Amino acid sequence: MTKLDGNERWKSKMLLTEHQEQYQDRHNKAPTGKATIEELKLIRDSILFPHILTMTQKGLDEISGSRITLHQIMAQFMRALMDRVSLESFHVRRELKTKSIRVISDETIDEIVYNRYICRGYNEKFGMTREVMRTEIAKHISRMAKDILGFESNTKE
């Protein structure tokens, strides 16, 4: 029992969400050191999503200009896929921002794409080969396509 439990004045006070978050953050220890595996996955996703958006936009442009029989349905699916990628990209960037991680630049050296990131004072490089990027992009696109089309990813044989 605290001193304020019997005091009726404090029951009507409103607590703003930002104040509640600040109060909760006091008790949470801030992680120190280099990026964790989950944070590295967020960094990877933040690097891949712009490439996925570019690929789907090019596909949408090709489909829209073609004379394929079902081009309208395919274009509608591509737009839904782009919306899903944009939404997930937004969530990843917001999560990186809350964790104070910044992904800065990219450069390609010997078929490896390097991106610099700053995480809790550590300035590191994150590198992926083009083959790894292709497979990760394919995984993301297939997962999102299954979600959009309503297929279950855990099919039993």
N, C-alpha and C positions, 0 to 999 in steps of 0.2 A: 504494500500500500504506500502510495506516495503522498506528499503533502497536498497535492491538488485533487485527489480523489473525492474528497468531500465538498470541494468548492464547486458550486453550480455554474459560476461564471465561465469556467474553462470548457464546459461542454458545448457551448454555442460558438466557440472560436473556429474559424475556418483555417485549414492547413493547406497551403498551396503545394502543388506537386513538386515544384523546384525546391521548396524548403524540405519536403519529405525526402527527396533524393539526396539533398545535402546532409540531412540527418543520418540517413542510411549509409552514405559514403564515409562518414566519420568512423564507422565501425568496420568498414571493409578495408582490408589492407590493399593498397595499390600494388599491382604486380611490378616487380623490378626485374631488370635483366633483359635478355634478348627475347625476340618474339617466340611465342609458343607455337605448337603445331597447328592449333586452331587459327591463330593469327596469321600464320603463313598460308593457310588455306584461303583465308579472307583476302590476303594480298594477291595470291594466285588468281582468285576469282575476279578481283578488281582489274587485273591485267587482261584476263581473257574476255570479259564481257564486252568491251569496246570492239574487239575483233569479231565476236559473234554478231554484234549489231551490224557491223560493216558487211559481213558475209550475208546476213539475212536481207539487208537492204539491196545488195547486188542481186540476190536471188529474186527478190520482189520486183526489181526493175526488169529483169529478164522475163519473168513470168507475165508481168503486165503488158509488155510489148509483144508477146508471142501470140500465136493463133492456136494455142492448145485448147482442146475442147473444154476442159474444166479450169481454165485459167482464173476465173473469178473466185472459185472455191479455194484454189491453191493460194491466190493472193490474199484472201481473207485469213487463211491459216498462217501465212507468213506475217501478216500484221499482228495477229494474236501472239505469235512467237516473239515478235519484236517488243510487244507490250510486256510480255512476261520477262524478257531479258532486261528491259529498262527498269521494271519494278525490282527485280532481284539485284540489279546493279545499284539502284538507289539504296536498298537495304544494306548491301555490303559497304557502300561508301559511308553510310551513316554509322554503321558498326565500327568501321575503321576510325571515324572521327571521334566516337565516344572512347575508343581505346588510345587516342592520340597517336595514331599511326598515319604517316603520310607517304604515299607512293609518288615519287618525283619524276623520274625520266627513264627513257629506255634507249639502249644502244645495242647494235648487233655486232658481235665479234665471233668469227668462225662458226656461223650458223647457230649461235646461242644468243638469245635475246635476254639482255640483262636489264633489270629495273632497279633503281636505287629506292630504298625506303628508309624512313627514320622512325624508329620505334623506341620510346623511352630513352632518348638520348643516344642510342646506338644508330650509326649510319652504316647500313649494310647493303649488299647487292643480292638480288634474287634472280637467278638465271634459269631459263628453260630452253631446251632445244625446240626447233620447229616441229619435230615429230611428236614430242610430248604435248606441245600446244595443240596439235591436230587431234590427238586422241582425247585430250581433256575437253576440247571444244565439241567433239563428237559425243562424248558422254553427257555434257550439259544439254546439247540440243536434243538428244534422244530422251533424256529425263523430262525436259520441258514439253516435248511433243507428246509423250505419254500422259503427262498431266493435263495438257490441253484437250487431247482426244479422249481422255477418261479411261485409258487402259490401266490395268493394275500392274505394277512392277513386280509383284510377287505372285507369279502364276504357278500353279501346282500342276504337275504333269501326271 
